[in-house]
Each structure stands twice: as structure tokens, then as C-alpha cells.
Amino acid sequence: MATAPGRQRSPSAECARAARAEVGDARPSVATHPSRREDERVETWSDPDPTGTNTENRVASLYRALGYEVTQNVMVAGNQIDVVARKSVPGTGDVKLMIDAKYRSGTSIPKSAVLEFRNVAGSVLGRDGFTKALMVGTVPFTKDGKTTVDDDPRIDLVTLDELVRWILDASEAMSRWVKSRAEEPI
């Protein structure tokens, strides 16, 4: 997409363009929500994926677009990790993410799946340089599932659509950063 003569793209717009180019076939499909008319179509990243492979590939592509070194299906401490994303961030140090990509065709990801993830994250975080655990679901998490990880700031639960917004929307990223810094002691 060309910019108007004399106008420059913002860095966040340029980053979003590069990320969209990187994800290639992992771009959202267009679906119609049952409560919407056919002409009110909604883009979604949560299209059918019975094996979960497409979901894992989408998550991996998003982190690759951000410059992370990404490895898929890694065994750590006897646990299979869907996506490992690693990056050295100037001023912060090394970031190593353990990511579990969950495809579900139902309405939500249950507390039992989150408990299982929390147990795996507990055995992996702090080992081999892992700094954060992220469970990415194609559908929302139950309220009980979310409260299961509320007491551990190293673990996040997010839908795939939310992750895309986190990564591609600079204002969302800035809000999360400000909130995370407000919770830290000076």
C-alpha cells in the first residue's frame, strides 16, 4: 500500500505491515458470526484447525515477525512445548517465552486445561532461561481458568485474536507496558 506523497509511514504502521507480510497464509479468515447478517463479516484467526498445527504456526509466525528466534515442538523438562520464542532485548536482556497454542472448537478453554498449563509452566519457568509462559487459545478462557493464574505474573492467558492486537497495535502494547511498570517497585 503506497503512502500519499510527502507522508511517511509511522514506525508502528511499518511494523504492522511487516508483521502482516511475515504471517503469509496465517492471515485471518473471514467468517460470519451467527448473530450477524451475511454482509457484516468479521475477520478471525480462529478458523477450524483440528490438529492445532495451524494455530501453532500462526503464533510462531507472529513472533518471527517481531524478530524472535522461534523453535516449534521442543521437549523441556519432559514436557512438549508448542513454541519457544527467544530474543535479546537491549536494556532488558534475554526474553525466552514458553508458548502453548490451544485450538478449541467450543466456546471456551476450561479451567482444567489452564491448570495443566500452569503445572507445566511451573516446571519450565526459570529453567534454561525461560522468563514467561503464554497460553494462546482460539477461544476465550473461562473465568475460573483466568483466576487460576492471576497470582503468577510470569504466566499470561490470551486469545489468538488478542495476541494479534497486542502485537500489531502499538497503543495496546504501550498500555500493557505502562501497566506492567506501574506494578513494579521503583
N, C-alpha and C positions, 0 to 999 in steps of 0.2 A: 504494500500500500504506500503510495507516494504522499509526501507531505507537501503542503502548499509552499510556493516559492517564498523564500525568506523566513520560513518557520522551521525550527529544529524540533526533533522528537525529544521528549523528556527521557531521562535515563530509565525511569520506571516503564515507560511505554516501550522503549527499546528492549529492555529485559523481558517484558511480557511477549513481545514479538519473537525474540529469540527462543523463549521457552515454548511458545506455540509451535515454532518451526521444528524444535527438537522432538516433541512428543509425536509427531507424524501421525501414524494410524491410531494412536491412542487418544485422538481428539474426541470430544464428546459426541455421542449420537443424539439425534433429535427424537424426542418422544412426546407423546401426548398424555398428560395426566388425565385419569378417568373423570375428574371433575371439570375438566376444561373442554372447550369446543375444539374441533379439529384445527381451526385457524389460530389457536392460542398454544402453539407448540413450545415446549421447554427443552433447552439443551440439558443433557445429563451425562455424567461419566459412569453411571451405574447401570449400563445395559447388561443383558444376560451374559454370564461368564461362569458356567457350571464348574469349571476346574479351578477358577481363581487365577489362572495364569495371566489373563489379560489385565486383571486388577493389579497384580504384582508388576507387570511390565509398565503399566501406566504410572505407578508410583515411582518405579526406578527411573523412568524417562523424565519425570518432573525433577528429581534430584540431580540427574545428569545435566539437565538444562541449567541448573544452578551452579554447576561446576564441581559437584561432588564426585568422588570416585565411588562407583556403585558396583557391588557384587550381589548376585542373587543366589538363594538357596545354599546358605552357609551353615555348617554344623558348629555350634559353640556350646561348650559345656553339656554335650549330649542333646542339645535342642536344635531343631532346624529353624533357621531364621530366614524369612522370605527375602528381605532386602537389608543389606548393610550399606550405609552411606557414610563416607568419611571425607572430611575436608579440614584443611588448616585455615583458620580464620585469623587474620592479622589482629593483634590486640586481645584476642580471646584464647587462642591456642587451638588444639585439635578438637574437632567435634566428630564423634562416631555414634551414629544412630543405628539402633536395632528397630526394624520396622516389620510389623506383622500386617499383611494385607488380607482383609477378610471380605470375601464375596458372600453376600446373603441375599436370597430372593424374597425373604419375608419382610416384615415391617420394621424389625429392629434386631440388634445384636444383643443377646441375653447376658445377664449377669454372670452365668456360668462360663461363657467364653471369655469375659473380661477377667474373671478370677484365674482362669488358666493362664491367660496372657500375663497377668500380674506376677504369678508364680515363676514363670519363665523369665520375665524381666528381672525379678529379684535375684535369680541365679546368674544372670548375664551382666547386669549393670555393675560397673566398677571393675569388671574382668576384661582383660585385653583392650583396655582403653574405651569401652563403651560408656557414653555420657548421658544418653537419653534413649527412652523406649517410646515408640509411637505405634499405636494400633489404628490402622486406617480401614474403615468399613464402607461398604457401598450403601448401607442404610444406617440410620441413627442408632445410637446406643440407648438401652433402657436407662431410666433414671437411677435404678439400683446399681446398674453396671457402672455408671459415671461416678457414683458416690464411693464405689469400691477403690478407686484410685485417687480420690480427692486429697488424701493425706501424703501423697508422694509426688513432689514437683518434677521428678525425673521421668514420669510417665504421663503421656497425653493420649486421649482418645479423640479421633476426628473422622468425619466422613470424607470420602474422596472429593466430593464437591467442595467441602470446607477447605481441604488441603489445597485445592486449585486456587481458591480465593486467597488463602494465606500467602501462597507463593506469587501469584500474578497480580495481586492488589497491594500496591505499596502502602496505602493508608492503613490497610488491615495489619500489615506487618509492623508498621510503626506503632500502632495502638498496642499490639501484643508486646512489643519490646518495652514500651513505656510502662505497661502494667507489670511486666516481669521485673523491671528495675525498681518500681515503687515498693515491691515486696521485699527487696534486699536491704540489709542494714548498710548504712553509709560508712 
